[in-house]
Each structure stands twice: as structure tokens, then as C-alpha cells.
């Protein structure tokens, strides 16, 4: 039986860069960056960082909680897109 290969949602070059930044930041610091830190990486004002984070969330690469500043979390789909496993992050 032929198994369907699930295609991952398309990311622009910039979205991929942000996803990689989130992973690298978390790997280095052991916690996720704040929206302000993401904005600094993007060289934007912190309010504009959402313009890059929201599409990642909508495409299933990122989840955000409401009750903390460091509220970003990469999903399994994000690790798959980056060709990593969560075990490699520990």
C-alpha cells in the first residue's frame, strides 16, 4: 500500500528564518524569547513581531499561551520542518 506523505505548510524565507531563530534561541537559553526579543531579531518594533509570529501559529508551527511573557512554543510540526526531533533540543 502506498502511504501518503503529508506536505508541511509552506513557509516564506523570512518565516523559516524566524522559526530557526526561535529554535536556536531556545536551544541556547533553555527558554523561548519574548515578543520583544523576536522583534529585535527582525529589526522591528515589538508590536510588529506579531506579523511574523501569527502566520507561524496559523500554519501550526507555533502555539502561544496567554499568561506569560515567554509564551511561545514550537510544535512537533515545527521540529519536523526544521528536520529535528524534540529529543535533539534537550
N, C-alpha and C positions, 0 to 999 in steps of 0.2 A: 504494500500500500504506500502511496506517495504521501508524504507528510507536507502540509503547507508550512512555509516559512513565513512567520509574521514579520511584516516590514515595520520597522520603527518609524515613528513620526519624523518628518523632515525637520531639520534644524538649519537655520542660516549659519553662515560662518561666525557671525557675532554671537548667536545663541550658543553655538558649540564652544566658543571661547569663554563665555560666562559659565557654562556648565563645567568646563575644565577648571576654571578659576575656583568655583565652589568646591570641587573635589580636592584640588591642590591645597586650598586654604584649610579645609577640614583635616586633611592628612597632616599638615604641618602643625596646626594649633590644637587639634583634637576637639574642635567645636566649629560651628558654622559662622560665617561672617554676618555682621549686621547689614541692613539695607544701606546704611551709610558707607560701610566698607566696600560693598559691591559697587556703589556709585563712584567711590574713589578709584577703584579699578577701571571703571568705564570712563572716568574723567567727566562725570556728570554731577548735577546736583542730586541729593539723596532722593528727592521726590521722583526724579526721572528714572531711577533704577527699576521701579515697578514696570516700566515699559519693556524691560528685558526679562524681568522675573515672571510676569504674568503669562506670557506665551509658553514659558517652560512649564509652568503649573498647568495650564490648559492642555498641553500636549502630554502630560503625565510624567514628566521628568522631575518634578519638584512638588513638594507639599509644604504648606505653611500653616503654622498654628497661630492662634490669636493672642496668646497670653505671655509671650516672651519676646524680647528683642532679637534674640538669635533663633528665630522661628522657622528657619529653612531646613528642609531635609531632602536629600536626594532619594529618589525611588529606585527600585530594582531596575526599572526601565532605563534610568539614567546610567546606572552602572553597566548595563548591557550596551548602551550606546557608546560609552567610553571604553568598552571591551574590558571591563573589570568585574570582579566579584566583590561582594561586600567583605569577604574574608581578607581581601588584599588591603582593606582600609584599616584593619586593626593591627 
